[in-house]
Amino acid sequence: MARIGLAASDPDGLVATPVETVPRVRDGQGATADVRRIVDEAVERFAAVVYVGLPRHLSGKEGAATADARAFADRLVTALAAARETTGEGPQVRLVDERMTTVSAHQQLRSAGRKTKKHRSVIDQAAAVIILQSALDAERAKGERAGELVEPRTVHDTHD
């Protein structure tokens, strides 16, 4: 993952819209520029949940990209917890299946007449919109938050 697409919903959680594309900081630890940008956006928008796409293989198995997304989500939840100490509240982080979202984003952009090779950052935003809209739709259908909750790690967790 070289870029991170950001999307947001309206206050009622009905419609997802693109926000921006954030350059991914590789091999970073802690609150890198990408993590800080997402935290700032979440706090500014009073987000209840930050969804992170979980790239599984089509079979459902997890691989290196999945481990990378989980590590990123861990860093994000830690940074959001720190922001929560300052503001008194903050969003959850939840992992949601993102299989086929990039393919769907390419198809949607092509059908809208956009050349996807020239608009890679737009593809990341479109994929983020698909991920968020799917989560919002699942929440409405089930009456509960979508995805897997990412819990903040404690000192004890890091030694297991």
C-alpha positions as CSV (number, residue, x, y, z in Angstrom):
1,M,0.0,0.0,0.0
2,A,1.7,3.2,-1.2
3,R,-1.3,5.5,-0.6
4,I,-4.2,5.6,1.8
5,G,-7.6,6.7,0.5
6,L,-9.8,8.6,3.0
7,A,-13.5,8.8,2.9
8,A,-16.1,10.2,5.3
9,S,-19.8,9.9,5.8
10,D,-22.5,12.5,6.4
11,P,-23.4,13.0,10.1
12,D,-26.2,10.5,9.8
13,G,-23.9,7.7,8.4
14,L,-25.9,7.3,5.2
15,V,-23.5,8.2,2.4
16,A,-19.8,7.9,2.0
17,T,-17.8,10.5,0.0
18,P,-14.2,10.8,-0.9
19,V,-11.9,13.1,1.2
20,E,-8.3,12.8,0.1
21,T,-5.4,10.5,-0.6
22,V,-2.7,10.4,2.0
23,P,0.8,9.2,1.1
24,R,1.7,6.1,3.1
25,V,4.8,6.3,5.3
26,R,6.7,3.0,4.8
27,D,8.6,1.4,7.7
28,G,7.3,3.9,10.1
29,Q,6.8,3.4,13.8
30,G,4.3,5.2,16.0
31,A,2.4,8.3,14.9
32,T,3.9,8.9,11.4
33,A,2.7,11.6,9.1
34,D,0.1,9.3,7.6
35,V,-1.3,8.2,10.9
36,R,-1.3,11.8,12.2
37,R,-3.2,13.0,9.1
38,I,-5.9,10.3,9.6
39,V,-6.2,11.1,13.4
40,D,-6.5,14.8,12.6
41,E,-9.3,14.2,10.1
42,A,-11.1,11.8,12.4
43,V,-11.0,14.2,15.3
44,E,-12.0,17.2,13.2
45,R,-15.0,15.3,11.8
46,F,-16.0,13.9,15.2
47,A,-15.8,10.4,13.7
48,A,-17.3,7.5,15.7
49,V,-15.4,4.9,13.8
50,V,-12.3,4.7,11.6
51,Y,-12.5,1.8,9.2
52,V,-9.3,0.2,8.0
53,G,-9.5,-2.1,5.0
54,L,-8.2,-5.6,5.6
55,P,-6.8,-7.0,2.4
56,R,-7.4,-10.7,2.5
57,H,-6.8,-13.2,-0.4
58,L,-9.9,-14.1,-2.4
59,S,-9.9,-17.4,-0.5
60,G,-10.2,-15.4,2.7
61,K,-6.8,-16.3,3.9
62,E,-4.5,-13.6,5.4
63,G,-1.1,-12.7,4.0
64,A,1.7,-10.1,4.3
65,A,-0.6,-7.3,3.2
66,T,-3.1,-8.3,5.9
67,A,-0.4,-8.3,8.5
68,D,0.7,-4.8,7.3
69,A,-2.9,-3.5,7.6
70,R,-3.2,-5.0,11.1
71,A,0.0,-3.3,12.2
72,F,-1.1,0.0,10.7
73,A,-4.5,-0.3,12.5
74,D,-2.6,-0.9,15.8
75,R,-0.6,2.2,15.3
76,L,-3.7,4.1,14.4
77,V,-5.6,3.0,17.5
78,T,-2.7,4.0,19.7
79,A,-2.5,7.5,18.1
80,L,-6.3,7.9,18.5
81,A,-6.1,6.8,22.1
82,A,-3.5,9.6,22.7
83,A,-5.8,12.1,21.0
84,R,-8.7,10.8,23.1
85,E,-6.7,11.7,26.2
86,T,-6.5,15.3,25.0
87,T,-10.0,15.7,23.7
88,G,-11.8,13.3,26.1
89,E,-13.4,11.2,23.3
90,G,-12.4,9.6,20.1
91,P,-13.3,7.0,17.5
92,Q,-13.0,3.2,17.5
93,V,-10.8,1.5,14.9
94,R,-12.4,-1.4,13.1
95,L,-11.0,-3.7,10.4
96,V,-13.3,-4.5,7.4
97,D,-12.8,-6.9,4.5
98,E,-11.7,-5.0,1.5
99,R,-11.5,-7.8,-1.1
100,M,-12.4,-6.5,-4.6
101,T,-12.7,-2.9,-3.6
102,T,-9.9,-1.7,-5.8
103,V,-11.3,-3.7,-8.7
104,S,-14.7,-2.2,-8.1
105,A,-13.2,1.3,-7.9
106,H,-11.4,0.8,-11.3
107,Q,-14.6,-0.4,-12.8
108,Q,-16.6,2.5,-11.5
109,L,-14.1,5.0,-12.7
110,R,-13.8,3.4,-16.1
111,S,-17.6,3.4,-16.5
112,A,-17.6,7.1,-15.6
113,G,-15.1,7.7,-18.4
114,R,-12.0,8.3,-16.3
115,K,-8.6,6.8,-17.2
116,T,-7.6,5.0,-14.0
117,K,-3.9,4.8,-14.7
118,K,-3.6,8.6,-14.6
119,H,-5.7,8.8,-11.4
120,R,-4.2,6.3,-9.0
121,S,-5.0,8.6,-6.0
122,V,-8.6,8.8,-7.1
123,I,-8.7,5.0,-7.2
124,D,-7.6,4.9,-3.5
125,Q,-10.3,7.4,-2.6
126,A,-12.9,5.5,-4.6
127,A,-11.9,2.2,-2.9
128,A,-12.2,4.0,0.5
129,V,-15.7,5.1,-0.4
130,I,-16.6,1.6,-1.3
131,I,-15.2,0.2,2.0
132,L,-17.0,2.9,4.1
133,Q,-20.3,2.6,2.2
134,S,-20.2,-1.2,2.7
135,A,-19.6,-0.8,6.4
136,L,-22.4,1.8,6.7
137,D,-24.8,-0.4,4.8
138,A,-23.9,-3.4,7.0
139,E,-24.4,-1.4,10.1
140,R,-27.9,-0.3,9.0
141,A,-28.8,-3.9,8.1
142,K,-27.5,-5.5,11.3
143,G,-27.9,-2.7,13.8
144,E,-24.3,-3.0,15.0
145,R,-20.9,-1.7,14.0
146,A,-19.3,-3.6,11.0
147,G,-15.9,-5.2,11.2
148,E,-13.4,-6.4,13.8
149,L,-12.7,-4.0,16.7
150,V,-9.0,-3.1,17.1
151,E,-8.3,-2.9,20.8
152,P,-5.5,-0.7,22.1
153,R,-2.5,-2.8,23.1
154,T,-1.3,-2.7,26.7
155,V,2.3,-3.2,27.8
156,H,1.4,-6.8,28.7
157,D,0.2,-7.5,25.1
158,T,3.5,-6.5,23.6
159,H,5.3,-9.3,25.4
160,D,3.1,-12.2,24.3
